[in-house]
Amino acid sequence: MTIKYNNVFINETATVTGPYEANGPLSKYFDHSYHDLYFNTKTWEQAESKSVSDAIDILLEKSGNNQFGIEALVGGDLLNQITASNYAATKSNGSFIGIYAACASSTLGLITAANLVENNYAKKVIAFTSSHNNAAEKQFRYPVEYGGPKPKTTTFTSTGSAAALLTNTKKGIKIESGTVGAVIDSEINNVFHMGAVMAPAAADTIYKHLQDTGRNIDYYDLVLTGDLGIYGKKILKEYMQTEYGVNLKNYNDTGTMLYDLENQPVYAGASGPACAPLVTYGYIFDQMKKGKIKKVLLVATGALMSQTMANQKLTIPAIAHAVSLEVA
Protein backbone atom coordinates (compact mmCIF):
# COMPACT_ATOMS: atom_id res chain seq x y z
CA MET A 1 0.00 0.00 0.00
CA THR A 2 1.45 3.33 -1.11
CA ILE A 3 0.11 6.66 0.16
CA LYS A 4 0.65 9.83 -1.87
CA TYR A 5 1.29 13.11 -0.03
CA ASN A 6 0.81 16.55 -1.50
CA ASN A 7 1.69 18.83 1.36
CA VAL A 8 4.02 17.23 3.92
CA PHE A 9 7.53 18.46 4.60
CA ILE A 10 10.32 17.65 7.04
CA ASN A 11 11.22 21.18 8.08
CA GLU A 12 13.98 20.30 10.52
CA THR A 13 15.77 17.32 12.07
CA ALA A 14 17.96 16.58 15.10
CA THR A 15 20.38 13.76 15.84
CA VAL A 16 22.06 12.55 19.03
CA THR A 17 24.58 9.71 19.08
CA GLY A 18 26.88 7.67 21.27
CA PRO A 19 30.67 7.25 21.06
CA TYR A 20 30.87 4.70 18.25
CA GLU A 21 28.84 6.93 15.96
CA ALA A 22 30.85 9.97 17.06
CA ASN A 23 34.02 8.17 15.97
CA GLY A 24 32.56 7.09 12.64
CA PRO A 25 32.87 8.68 9.19
CA LEU A 26 29.67 10.75 9.50
CA SER A 27 30.39 12.34 12.88
CA LYS A 28 30.38 15.92 11.60
CA TYR A 29 26.77 15.59 10.46
CA PHE A 30 25.34 14.88 13.93
CA ASP A 31 23.98 17.59 16.23
CA HIS A 32 25.30 16.15 19.47
CA SER A 33 27.28 13.10 20.57
CA TYR A 34 28.07 11.57 23.93
CA HIS A 35 31.45 9.98 24.53
CA ASP A 36 30.27 7.28 26.90
CA LEU A 37 27.26 4.97 26.74
CA TYR A 38 25.57 6.19 29.93
CA PHE A 39 24.76 9.73 28.72
CA ASN A 40 25.09 10.97 32.33
CA THR A 41 22.48 8.49 33.58
CA LYS A 42 22.65 5.28 35.63
CA THR A 43 21.47 2.65 33.13
CA TRP A 44 21.50 1.88 29.41
CA GLU A 45 17.71 2.23 29.22
CA GLN A 46 17.76 5.62 30.92
CA ALA A 47 20.51 6.69 28.56
CA GLU A 48 18.37 5.81 25.55
CA SER A 49 15.39 7.72 26.87
CA LYS A 50 17.62 10.72 27.56
CA SER A 51 18.88 10.62 23.99
CA VAL A 52 15.27 10.92 22.78
CA SER A 53 14.62 13.89 25.06
CA ASP A 54 17.85 15.51 23.91
CA ALA A 55 16.98 15.03 20.24
CA ILE A 56 13.52 16.56 20.71
CA ASP A 57 14.96 19.51 22.65
CA ILE A 58 17.55 20.15 19.94
CA LEU A 59 14.87 19.86 17.26
CA LEU A 60 12.64 22.39 18.99
CA GLU A 61 15.53 24.81 19.39
CA LYS A 62 16.65 24.47 15.77
CA SER A 63 13.12 24.95 14.44
CA GLY A 64 12.23 27.84 16.75
CA ASN A 65 9.40 25.95 18.42
CA ASN A 66 8.54 24.87 21.94
CA GLN A 67 6.82 21.78 23.26
CA PHE A 68 3.47 23.54 23.57
CA GLY A 69 3.31 24.14 19.81
CA ILE A 70 3.74 20.45 18.99
CA GLU A 71 0.37 18.75 18.62
CA ALA A 72 1.55 15.16 18.31
CA LEU A 73 4.58 12.94 18.66
CA VAL A 74 5.09 9.59 16.91
CA GLY A 75 7.90 7.39 18.13
CA GLY A 76 9.26 4.00 19.04
CA ASP A 77 12.32 2.01 20.03
CA LEU A 78 13.48 -1.57 20.58
CA LEU A 79 12.90 -1.88 24.31
CA ASN A 80 9.99 -3.83 25.76
CA GLN A 81 6.84 -1.66 25.76
CA ILE A 82 8.85 1.03 23.87
CA THR A 83 10.10 2.19 27.26
CA ALA A 84 12.54 4.84 26.04
CA SER A 85 9.87 6.54 23.93
CA ASN A 86 7.22 6.46 26.64
CA TYR A 87 9.42 8.14 29.24
CA ALA A 88 10.62 10.76 26.78
CA ALA A 89 7.01 11.51 25.78
CA THR A 90 6.11 12.42 29.37
CA LYS A 91 8.02 15.67 28.86
CA SER A 92 5.61 16.84 26.14
CA ASN A 93 1.95 17.76 26.37
CA GLY A 94 1.30 16.70 22.78
CA SER A 95 -0.63 13.57 21.85
CA PHE A 96 1.64 10.54 21.63
CA ILE A 97 1.39 7.64 19.20
CA GLY A 98 3.75 4.84 20.19
CA ILE A 99 4.82 2.55 17.36
CA TYR A 100 6.86 -0.62 16.93
CA ALA A 101 8.31 -1.95 13.72
CA ALA A 102 11.72 -2.87 15.12
CA CYS A 103 14.43 -1.18 13.05
CA ALA A 104 11.81 -0.09 10.49
CA SER A 105 10.19 2.21 13.05
CA SER A 106 11.72 5.37 11.59
CA THR A 107 9.91 5.19 8.26
CA LEU A 108 6.72 3.88 9.87
CA GLY A 109 6.86 6.92 12.14
CA LEU A 110 7.30 9.27 9.18
CA ILE A 111 4.35 7.68 7.37
CA THR A 112 2.14 7.88 10.47
CA ALA A 113 3.11 11.50 11.12
CA ALA A 114 2.68 12.41 7.44
CA ASN A 115 -0.87 11.06 7.52
CA LEU A 116 -1.69 13.40 10.41
CA VAL A 117 -0.26 16.44 8.62
CA GLU A 118 -1.65 15.63 5.16
CA ASN A 119 -5.18 15.24 6.50
CA ASN A 120 -4.95 18.35 8.71
CA TYR A 121 -5.32 16.45 11.96
CA ALA A 122 -2.21 18.22 13.21
CA LYS A 123 -0.07 21.07 11.91
CA LYS A 124 3.16 20.21 13.72
CA VAL A 125 4.20 16.62 14.40
CA ILE A 126 7.48 15.19 15.64
CA ALA A 127 8.52 11.70 14.51
CA PHE A 128 11.39 10.09 16.39
CA THR A 129 13.18 6.78 16.96
CA SER A 130 16.02 5.56 19.15
CA SER A 131 18.20 2.59 19.99
CA HIS A 132 21.06 1.76 22.35
CA ASN A 133 23.65 -0.93 21.73
CA ASN A 134 23.99 -2.21 25.27
CA ALA A 135 20.28 -2.03 26.06
CA ALA A 136 19.40 -3.96 22.92
CA GLU A 137 22.09 -6.59 23.49
CA LYS A 138 20.87 -7.17 27.04
CA GLN A 139 17.29 -7.59 25.90
CA PHE A 140 17.64 -9.59 22.70
CA ARG A 141 20.88 -11.53 23.09
CA TYR A 142 23.29 -11.44 26.06
CA PRO A 143 24.57 -8.57 28.21
CA VAL A 144 27.77 -7.21 26.70
CA GLU A 145 29.57 -7.92 29.98
CA TYR A 146 29.38 -11.63 29.11
CA GLY A 147 31.77 -11.07 26.23
CA GLY A 148 30.21 -13.83 24.14
CA PRO A 149 31.70 -14.40 20.66
CA LYS A 150 29.61 -13.50 17.61
CA PRO A 151 29.83 -14.43 13.94
CA LYS A 152 30.89 -11.88 11.33
CA THR A 153 27.31 -11.61 10.00
CA THR A 154 26.21 -9.95 13.25
CA THR A 155 25.09 -6.33 13.05
CA PHE A 156 25.98 -3.77 15.72
CA THR A 157 23.02 -1.88 17.21
CA SER A 158 23.51 1.86 16.85
CA THR A 159 23.28 4.15 19.86
CA GLY A 160 21.37 7.39 19.48
CA SER A 161 18.15 9.13 18.59
CA ALA A 162 16.82 11.02 15.61
CA ALA A 163 13.83 13.34 15.46
CA ALA A 164 12.09 15.15 12.60
CA LEU A 165 9.54 17.98 12.55
CA LEU A 166 6.78 17.50 9.97
CA THR A 167 4.48 20.35 8.89
CA ASN A 168 2.71 21.59 5.76
CA THR A 169 5.17 24.48 5.42
CA LYS A 170 7.15 24.12 2.19
CA LYS A 171 10.64 24.01 3.66
CA GLY A 172 13.33 21.33 3.85
CA ILE A 173 12.59 17.87 2.47
CA LYS A 174 9.25 16.81 1.02
CA ILE A 175 7.73 13.44 1.87
CA GLU A 176 6.29 12.60 -1.53
CA SER A 177 4.83 9.20 -0.67
CA GLY A 178 5.09 6.30 1.73
CA THR A 179 4.78 2.55 1.19
CA VAL A 180 3.66 0.36 4.08
CA GLY A 181 5.31 -3.02 3.81
CA ALA A 182 4.11 -6.56 4.44
CA VAL A 183 5.50 -9.02 6.97
CA ILE A 184 7.83 -11.46 5.19
CA ASP A 185 9.03 -14.69 6.78
CA SER A 186 12.04 -16.16 4.97
CA GLU A 187 12.18 -19.06 7.44
CA ILE A 188 15.48 -17.95 8.97
CA ASN A 189 15.97 -18.31 12.73
CA ASN A 190 19.55 -17.08 13.00
CA VAL A 191 19.52 -14.09 15.36
CA PHE A 192 23.06 -13.22 14.23
CA HIS A 193 22.19 -12.70 10.58
CA MET A 194 19.61 -9.92 10.48
CA GLY A 195 20.71 -8.87 7.00
CA ALA A 196 19.51 -12.17 5.55
CA VAL A 197 16.32 -11.98 7.61
CA MET A 198 15.38 -8.51 6.39
CA ALA A 199 16.63 -8.36 2.78
CA PRO A 200 13.56 -10.12 1.25
CA ALA A 201 11.23 -7.72 3.10
CA ALA A 202 13.17 -4.76 1.71
CA ALA A 203 12.95 -6.22 -1.79
CA ASP A 204 9.21 -6.78 -1.47
CA THR A 205 8.57 -3.21 -0.35
CA ILE A 206 10.80 -1.66 -3.03
CA TYR A 207 9.10 -3.67 -5.75
CA LYS A 208 5.60 -2.83 -4.48
CA HIS A 209 6.52 0.85 -4.29
CA LEU A 210 7.64 0.80 -7.91
CA GLN A 211 4.50 -1.05 -8.96
CA ASP A 212 2.18 1.28 -7.02
CA THR A 213 3.80 4.45 -8.36
CA GLY A 214 4.46 3.17 -11.88
CA ARG A 215 8.08 4.19 -11.57
CA ASN A 216 11.36 2.77 -12.73
CA ILE A 217 14.11 2.41 -10.15
CA ASP A 218 16.05 5.10 -12.03
CA TYR A 219 13.48 7.66 -10.86
CA TYR A 220 15.52 7.82 -7.67
CA ASP A 221 19.00 9.26 -7.40
CA LEU A 222 19.51 6.95 -4.42
CA VAL A 223 17.79 3.95 -2.89
CA LEU A 224 18.78 3.70 0.75
CA THR A 225 18.01 0.74 3.01
CA GLY A 226 18.20 0.69 6.76
CA ASP A 227 20.64 -1.60 8.53
CA LEU A 228 21.03 -4.64 6.29
CA GLY A 229 24.79 -4.52 6.80
CA ILE A 230 27.39 -5.66 4.31
CA TYR A 231 25.97 -9.14 3.86
CA GLY A 232 22.29 -8.17 3.72
CA LYS A 233 23.17 -5.42 1.25
CA LYS A 234 24.68 -7.97 -1.12
CA ILE A 235 21.73 -10.32 -0.66
CA LEU A 236 19.24 -7.54 -1.47
CA LYS A 237 21.01 -6.56 -4.71
CA GLU A 238 21.09 -10.17 -5.89
CA TYR A 239 17.49 -10.81 -4.79
CA MET A 240 16.14 -7.73 -6.60
CA GLN A 241 17.91 -8.73 -9.80
CA THR A 242 16.90 -12.39 -9.65
CA GLU A 243 13.30 -12.05 -8.45
CA TYR A 244 12.22 -8.77 -10.02
CA GLY A 245 14.78 -7.94 -12.69
CA VAL A 246 15.61 -4.69 -10.91
CA ASN A 247 19.21 -3.47 -10.89
CA LEU A 248 19.95 -1.50 -7.73
CA LYS A 249 22.84 0.46 -9.17
CA ASN A 250 22.21 3.70 -7.24
CA TYR A 251 21.96 1.99 -3.89
CA ASN A 252 23.51 2.01 -0.44
CA ASP A 253 22.70 0.76 3.04
CA THR A 254 22.82 2.98 6.12
CA GLY A 255 24.20 0.07 8.13
CA THR A 256 27.35 0.16 6.03
CA MET A 257 27.66 3.95 6.19
CA LEU A 258 27.37 4.81 9.88
CA TYR A 259 30.65 3.22 10.97
CA ASP A 260 34.16 2.72 9.66
CA LEU A 261 33.78 -0.99 8.98
CA GLU A 262 37.52 -1.57 8.58
CA ASN A 263 38.64 0.10 11.79
CA GLN A 264 35.70 -0.12 14.22
CA PRO A 265 34.68 -3.42 15.91
CA VAL A 266 31.14 -3.42 14.52
CA TYR A 267 30.99 -6.74 12.65
CA ALA A 268 28.76 -6.42 9.54
CA GLY A 269 27.77 -2.82 10.23
CA ALA A 270 25.15 -0.81 12.04
CA SER A 271 21.57 -1.71 12.94
CA GLY A 272 18.80 -0.39 15.18
CA PRO A 273 15.87 2.03 14.74
CA ALA A 274 18.28 4.97 14.99
CA CYS A 275 20.56 3.74 12.19
CA ALA A 276 18.60 4.80 9.10
CA PRO A 277 17.47 8.24 10.38
CA LEU A 278 20.91 9.13 11.79
CA VAL A 279 22.47 8.63 8.38
CA THR A 280 19.53 10.14 6.49
CA TYR A 281 18.88 13.21 8.63
CA GLY A 282 22.59 13.91 8.90
CA TYR A 283 24.57 13.07 5.79
CA ILE A 284 21.85 12.41 3.19
CA PHE A 285 19.80 15.52 3.96
CA ASP A 286 23.00 17.57 3.81
CA GLN A 287 23.64 16.23 0.31
CA MET A 288 20.04 16.89 -0.72
CA LYS A 289 20.10 20.46 0.54
CA LYS A 290 23.32 21.03 -1.41
CA GLY A 291 21.59 19.79 -4.56
CA LYS A 292 23.81 16.73 -4.98
CA ILE A 293 20.87 14.36 -4.51
CA LYS A 294 17.25 15.24 -5.31
CA LYS A 295 15.17 12.09 -4.90
CA VAL A 296 15.72 9.35 -2.33
CA LEU A 297 13.76 6.21 -1.55
CA LEU A 298 14.44 5.42 2.09
CA VAL A 299 13.55 1.84 3.04
CA ALA A 300 14.00 1.13 6.75
CA THR A 301 14.09 -2.58 7.57
CA GLY A 302 13.07 -4.39 10.72
CA ALA A 303 13.45 -7.91 12.12
CA LEU A 304 10.33 -8.60 14.16
CA MET A 305 12.18 -10.71 16.68
CA SER A 306 11.17 -11.52 20.23
CA GLN A 307 13.56 -13.14 22.66
CA THR A 308 10.83 -15.59 23.69
CA MET A 309 10.22 -16.82 20.13
CA ALA A 310 13.95 -16.85 19.40
CA ASN A 311 14.50 -19.14 22.40
CA GLN A 312 11.82 -21.43 20.92
CA LYS A 313 13.90 -21.56 17.71
CA LEU A 314 11.07 -20.10 15.63
CA THR A 315 11.73 -18.18 12.42
CA ILE A 316 12.11 -14.41 12.43
CA PRO A 317 9.59 -12.39 10.40
CA ALA A 318 10.69 -9.07 8.92
CA ILE A 319 9.14 -5.90 7.55
CA ALA A 320 10.23 -2.83 5.61
CA HIS A 321 8.51 0.53 5.17
CA ALA A 322 9.54 3.08 2.54
CA VAL A 323 9.27 6.84 2.17
CA SER A 324 9.98 8.82 -0.99
CA LEU A 325 11.94 11.97 -0.12
CA GLU A 326 12.45 14.93 -2.45
CA VAL A 327 14.00 18.37 -2.16
CA ALA A 328 11.23 20.87 -1.39
HELIX and SHEET records of a PDB file:
HELIX    1   1 PRO A   19  ALA A   22  1                                   4    
HELIX    2   2 SER A   27  TYR A   29  5                                   3    
HELIX    3   3 TRP A   44  SER A   63  1                                  20    
HELIX    4   4 GLN A   67  GLY A   69  5                                   3    
HELIX    5   5 ASN A   80  ILE A   82  5                                   3    
HELIX    6   6 THR A   83  ALA A   89  1                                   7    
HELIX    7   7 ALA A  102  ALA A  104  5                                   3    
HELIX    8   8 SER A  105  GLU A  118  1                                  14    
HELIX    9   9 ASN A  133  PHE A  140  1                                   8    
HELIX   10  10 VAL A  144  TYR A  146  5                                   3    
HELIX   11  11 MET A  194  THR A  213  1                                  20    
HELIX   12  12 ILE A  217  TYR A  219  5                                   3    
HELIX   13  13 GLY A  229  TYR A  239  1                                  11    
HELIX   14  14 MET A  240  TYR A  244  3                                   5    
HELIX   15  15 THR A  254  THR A  256  5                                   3    
HELIX   16  16 CYS A  275  VAL A  279  1                                   5    
HELIX   17  17 THR A  280  ILE A  284  3                                   5    
HELIX   18  18 PHE A  285  LYS A  289  1                                   5    
HELIX   19  19 GLN A  307  ASN A  311  1                                   5    
SHEET    1   A 4 THR A   2  LYS A   4  0                                        
SHEET    2   A 4 ILE A 173  THR A 179 -1                                        
SHEET    3   A 4 PHE A   9  THR A  17 -1                                        
SHEET    4   A 4 HIS A  32  SER A  33  1                                        
SHEET    1   B 6 THR A   2  LYS A   4  0                                        
SHEET    2   B 6 ILE A 173  THR A 179 -1                                        
SHEET    3   B 6 ALA A 318  VAL A 327 -1                                        
SHEET    4   B 6 LYS A 295  ALA A 303 -1                                        
SHEET    5   B 6 LEU A 222  GLY A 226  1                                        
SHEET    6   B 6 TYR A 251  ASP A 253  1                                        
SHEET    1   C 7 THR A   2  LYS A   4  0                                        
SHEET    2   C 7 ILE A 173  THR A 179 -1                                        
SHEET    3   C 7 PHE A   9  THR A  17 -1                                        
SHEET    4   C 7 GLY A 160  THR A 167 -1                                        
SHEET    5   C 7 VAL A 125  SER A 131 -1                                        
SHEET    6   C 7 ALA A  72  GLY A  76  1                                        
SHEET    7   C 7 SER A  95  GLY A  98  1                                        
SHEET    1   D 2 PHE A 156  THR A 157  0                                        
SHEET    2   D 2 ALA A 270  SER A 271  1                                        
END                                                                             
